[in-house]
């Protein structure tokens, strides 16, 4: 029994020695593999860091960028009921195409009313002009009457002068009893008659002068009425033009080529003046607006080459150029810009919108772009 026990103990000791040797070898193998992996990761990290560092020296990039284009709203300029809609959602249209038509009967009536008012104003103008012509004729007659009265007064003065001289001679002869009393009385009567005639003619001249002034005043009033009537004609012409414009606004046409957005308008629907109905998107002219940090734009200049990767087109890279910079940060154009003078100030890096134009406008992939698509922008710093 003692020999068996010793034998078992020797075998156990030998097995333990073999196990310790195997575990040591496994640990050495694991340490070598870990070192190789760590070395590989270190090399990859150094290479990646070097690449990104060198790349950052010659590039500025951002993911905060979107495709932009012109979006023209279709807006009703007059109120009315929709009579007919000629377009559908997402339809391609050209400038001048009819989009929809409003019920125009009310506006046609207004045009006819404006035309009638214009004709009445023109008639009033003609009447006023005829009144001026008549007034000029009356003024001419009144002035001629004044001139005739002046001539008659001059003739009466001559007649009175002669009568007075005859009366003086006959008075001397009557005093010497060289003539009869009848002759003296005739000379006296002729003198008195000439005086009365001159007085009458002077009063008639006063009446003629008054009538001339009245006629001139009436002519001036008639001329003023012509000016008023002419102004009314212009006013009615403007009203007619406005009525015709409003009538033309009942037909809504496309202002430019493009593709329509959703057209949520149905026949019989009432729309109000100024109401935005839908939009026309210009699908021929795209550009990119990239929002760079304010710390990035110091190295970006117009004309620098840009690589554009659109998320929707991962297998194609567009090439463009920096076009221009926004005159202010995006925050300044916000509806409620931040006011750093109130509350606790926290410094926030601002973004500067940068406009980027595509180089090749004939690139077939441009047709697949849509406004609002996200873009990754990489600017090549010279």
C-alpha positions in Angstrom: 0.0 0.0 0.0 2.8 2.4 0.8 4.4 1.7 -2.6 1.2 2.4 -4.5 0.7 5.7 -2.6 4.2 6.9 -3.6 3.6 5.9 -7.2 0.4 7.9 -7.3 2.0 11.0 -5.8 4.9 10.8 -8.3 2.5 10.7 -11.2 0.5 13.6 -9.9 3.6 15.7 -9.5 4.8 14.9 -13.0 1.3 15.9 -14.4 1.4 19.2 -12.6 4.9 20.0 -14.0 3.7 19.2 -17.5 0.6 21.4 -17.0 2.6 24.4 -15.8 4.9 24.1 -18.8 1.9 24.0 -21.3 0.3 27.1 -19.7 3.5 29.1 -19.9 3.8 28.3 -23.5 0.1 29.4 -24.2 0.7 32.7 -22.3 3.8 33.5 -24.4 1.8 32.8 -27.6 -1.1 35.1 -26.4 1.4 37.9 -25.5 2.9 37.7 -29.0 -0.5 38.0 -30.7 -1.5 40.9 -28.5 1.7 42.7 -29.3 1.2 42.2 -33.0 -2.4 43.5 -32.9 -1.4 46.5 -30.8 1.4 47.3 -33.2 -0.9 47.0 -36.1 -3.5 49.3 -34.5 -0.8 51.8 -33.6 0.5 51.8 -37.2 -3.0 52.3 -38.5 -3.7 55.1 -36.1 -0.5 56.9 -36.9 -1.2 56.5 -40.6 -4.8 57.7 -40.3 -3.8 60.6 -38.0 -1.1 61.6 -40.4 -3.4 61.4 -43.4 -6.1 63.5 -41.7 -3.6 66.0 -40.5 -2.1 66.4 -43.9 -5.5 66.5 -45.5 -6.7 69.2 -43.0 -3.7 71.4 -44.1 -5.1 71.6 -47.7 -8.8 71.1 -47.2 -11.8 72.5 -45.3 -14.9 70.3 -45.2 -18.4 70.3 -43.7 -21.5 68.1 -43.7 -23.7 71.1 -43.0 -24.7 71.8 -46.6 -27.7 71.5 -48.8 -28.7 71.7 -52.5 -30.5 75.0 -53.3 -32.4 76.3 -56.2 -34.9 79.1 -57.1 -38.4 78.4 -55.8 -41.1 80.7 -57.3 -44.4 80.8 -55.4 -47.6 80.9 -57.5 -49.7 83.5 -55.7 -53.3 84.7 -56.5 -53.4 88.5 -57.1 -57.2 88.7 -57.0 -59.9 86.8 -55.1 -62.3 84.5 -56.8 -63.6 81.0 -57.3 -61.4 78.5 -59.2 -63.0 77.6 -62.5 -60.5 75.1 -63.8 -57.1 73.7 -62.9 -54.8 72.7 -65.8 -51.8 71.2 -64.0 -51.1 68.3 -61.6 -48.6 67.5 -58.9 -44.9 67.5 -59.9 -45.7 68.4 -63.5 -43.1 70.1 -65.7 -44.2 73.6 -66.9 -42.8 76.3 -69.1 -43.0 80.0 -68.7 -46.3 81.3 -70.0 -48.2 78.0 -69.5 -51.7 78.5 -68.0 -51.9 76.9 -64.5 -55.4 77.7 -63.5 -58.3 80.0 -64.3 -60.6 81.9 -61.9 -64.2 82.8 -62.5 -63.9 86.1 -64.4 -67.5 87.3 -64.7 -67.3 89.8 -61.8 -64.2 91.3 -63.2 -65.7 91.5 -66.7 -68.6 93.5 -65.3 -66.1 95.9 -63.6 -64.3 96.4 -66.9 -67.6 97.4 -68.6 -68.4 99.7 -65.7 -65.0 101.4 -66.0 -65.5 101.7 -69.8 -68.9 103.4 -69.3 -67.4 105.8 -66.7 -64.6 106.7 -69.1 -67.0 107.5 -71.9 -69.0 109.7 -69.5 -65.9 111.5 -68.4 -64.9 112.1 -72.1 -68.3 113.5 -72.8 -68.0 115.9 -69.8 -64.6 117.0 -71.1 -66.1 117.7 -74.6 -68.9 119.8 -73.0 -66.4 121.7 -70.9 -64.3 122.4 -74.0 -67.3 123.6 -75.9 -68.1 125.9 -73.0 -64.6 127.4 -73.2 -65.1 128.0 -76.9 -68.4 129.8 -76.3 -66.9 131.7 -73.4 -64.1 132.9 -75.7 -66.7 134.0 -78.3 -68.6 135.9 -75.6 -65.4 137.5 -74.3 -64.5 138.6 -77.8 -68.0 140.1 -78.3 -67.8 141.8 -74.9 -64.3 143.3 -75.6 -65.6 144.4 -79.0 -68.5 146.2 -77.2 -66.1 148.0 -75.0 -64.0 149.1 -77.9 -67.2 150.3 -79.7 -68.3 152.2 -76.6 -64.8 153.9 -76.5 -65.2 154.9 -80.2 -68.7 156.2 -79.6 -67.5 158.2 -76.5 -64.7 159.8 -78.6 -67.2 160.7 -81.3 -69.6 162.1 -78.6 -66.7 164.2 -77.2 -66.1 165.7 -80.6 -69.7 166.4 -81.0 -69.9 168.0 -77.5 -66.8 170.1 -78.3 -68.5 171.4 -81.4 -71.8 172.0 -79.6 -70.1 173.9 -76.8 -68.2 176.1 -79.3 -71.4 176.8 -81.2 -73.1 177.6 -77.9 -70.4 180.1 -77.0 -70.6 181.9 -80.3 -74.4 182.0 -80.2 -74.3 183.3 -76.6 -72.2 186.2 -77.7 -74.4 187.0 -80.6 -77.5 186.7 -78.4 -76.0 189.1 -76.0 -75.5 191.6 -78.9 -79.0 190.9 -80.1 -77.5 189.7 -83.4 -79.5 186.5 -83.6 -83.0 185.4 -82.6 -83.9 183.7 -79.4 -84.8 180.6 -81.3 -81.3 180.3 -82.7 -79.8 180.7 -79.2 -82.1 178.0 -77.8 -81.2 175.6 -80.6 -77.5 176.0 -79.8 -78.2 175.5 -76.1 -80.3 172.4 -76.8 -77.6 171.0 -79.1 -75.0 171.4 -76.3 -77.2 169.8 -73.6 -78.0 167.0 -76.0 -74.3 166.3 -76.6 -73.6 166.3 -72.9 -76.4 163.8 -72.2 -75.3 161.6 -75.1 -71.7 161.5 -73.8 -72.9 160.7 -70.3 -75.1 157.9 -71.7 -72.3 156.4 -73.7 -70.0 156.5 -70.7 -72.5 154.5 -68.7 -72.9 152.1 -71.6 -69.2 151.6 -71.6 -69.2 150.8 -67.9 -71.9 148.2 -68.5 -69.8 146.7 -71.4 -66.7 146.6 -69.2 -68.6 144.8 -66.5 -70.0 142.3 -69.0 -66.5 141.8 -70.4 -65.1 141.1 -66.9 -68.0 138.7 -66.2 -67.5 136.9 -69.5 -63.7 136.6 -68.8 -64.4 135.1 -65.4 -66.9 132.6 -66.9 -64.3 131.7 -69.4 -61.7 131.1 -66.7 -64.2 129.0 -64.8 -64.9 127.0 -68.0 -61.1 126.5 -68.5 -60.9 125.2 -64.9 -63.8 122.8 -65.6 -61.8 121.6 -68.6 -58.8 120.8 -66.4 -61.1 119.0 -63.9 -62.8 117.1 -66.7 -59.4 116.1 -68.2 -58.2 114.9 -64.8 -61.3 112.9 -64.4 -60.7 111.3 -67.8 -57.2 110.3 -66.7 -58.7 108.9 -63.5 -61.2 106.9 -65.4 -58.6 105.6 -67.8 -56.5 104.4 -64.8 -59.6 102.8 -63.3 -60.2 101.0 -66.6 -56.6 99.9 -66.8 -56.8 98.5 -63.2 -60.1 96.7 -64.1 -58.4 95.1 -67.1 -55.4 94.1 -65.0 -57.6 92.5 -62.4 -59.4 90.6 -65.2 -56.0 89.4 -66.6 -55.1 88.2 -63.1 -57.9 85.7 -63.2 -55.7 83.6 -65.5 -52.6 82.4 -63.5 -49.6 81.6 -65.7 -46.2 80.2 -65.0 -43.5 82.9 -64.6 -40.6 80.6 -65.4 -39.8 77.1 -66.5 -39.7 74.5 -63.7 -41.4 71.6 -61.9 -44.5 72.1 -59.8 -44.9 71.2 -56.2 -48.0 69.6 -54.8 -51.1 71.3 -56.4 -53.7 71.2 -53.6 -56.3 73.3 -55.5 -59.6 72.1 -56.8 -62.3 73.6 -59.0 -64.9 75.7 -57.1 -62.5 76.5 -54.3 -62.4 80.1 -53.1 -59.0 81.7 -53.0 -58.1 85.0 -51.6 -55.8 87.7 -53.0 -52.3 87.2 -51.8 -52.9 83.5 -51.1 -49.9 81.2 -52.0 -51.2 78.3 -54.0 -48.2 76.2 -54.9 -44.6 76.6 -56.0 -42.5 76.3 -59.2 -39.1 74.8 -58.6 -36.3 75.7 -61.0 -34.8 72.3 -61.8 -32.3 73.7 -64.3 -30.1 75.8 -62.0 -28.8 74.2 -58.8 -26.2 75.3 -56.4 -25.0 74.3 -52.9 -25.0 76.4 -49.7 -22.5 75.2 -47.2 -22.5 76.5 -43.6 -18.9 76.6 -42.5 -17.7 77.5 -39.0 -16.4 81.0 -38.6 -13.0 79.5 -37.8 -12.9 77.8 -41.2 -13.7 80.6 -43.6 -10.4 82.4 -43.2 -8.8 80.0 -45.6 -11.7 79.8 -48.1 -11.7 82.1 -51.1 -13.9 82.5 -54.2 -12.7 80.4 -57.1 -11.4 77.5 -55.0 -12.2 74.0 -56.2 -14.8 72.0 -54.2 -15.7 68.3 -54.2 -19.4 67.7 -53.5 -20.7 64.4 -52.4 -24.5 64.2 -52.3 -25.9 61.7 -49.8 -28.6 60.6 -52.4 -25.9 59.9 -55.0 -23.1 58.1 -53.1 -21.3 56.8 -56.2 -20.9 60.2 -57.9 -18.8 63.2 -56.9 -19.6 66.6 -58.3 -17.1 69.3 -58.8 -17.7 73.0 -58.1 -16.2 76.3 -57.2 -16.7 78.7 -54.3 -18.8 81.5 -55.6 -19.5 83.9 -52.8 -20.0 84.4 -49.0 -23.0 85.5 -47.1 -22.7 89.1 -45.7 -23.7 87.9 -42.3 -23.9 84.7 -40.2 -26.9 82.5 -40.4 -28.0 83.5 -36.9 -28.5 87.1 -38.1 -31.1 86.0 -40.6 -33.0 83.9 -38.1 -36.5 84.8 -37.2 -35.5 85.2 -33.6 -31.7 86.0 -33.5 -29.8 85.4 -30.3 -29.2 88.6 -28.2 -25.9 88.2 -26.4 -26.6 91.3 -24.3 -29.3 89.5 -22.3 -29.0 86.6 -19.9 -25.8 84.5 -19.4 -23.5 84.6 -22.3 -22.4 81.3 -23.8 -20.0 81.5 -26.7 -21.4 79.6 -29.7 -19.4 79.1 -32.9 -21.3 80.8 -35.7 -21.9 79.5 -39.2 -21.2 81.4 -42.4 -23.2 80.4 -45.5 -21.0 79.9 -48.5 -22.5 79.6 -52.0 -20.9 77.0 -54.3 -21.6 76.7 -58.0 -21.4 73.5 -60.0 -18.7 73.5 -62.6 -20.3 71.1 -65.2 -23.9 72.2 -65.7 -24.2 69.4 -68.3 -23.5 66.7 -65.8 -26.4 64.2 -66.3 -26.5 63.5 -62.5 -27.7 67.1 -62.0 -31.1 65.9 -63.2 -31.3 63.7 -60.1 -30.7 66.5 -57.6 -33.5 68.0 -55.6 -33.5 71.1 -53.5 -32.8 70.3 -49.8 -30.6 67.3 -50.4 -27.7 66.9 -47.9 -24.2 67.4 -49.3 -20.7 66.8 -47.9 -18.4 69.6 -49.0 -14.7 69.4 -49.3 -12.9 72.7 -50.3 -9.4 72.4 -51.8 -7.3 75.1 -50.2 -4.8 76.6 -52.6 
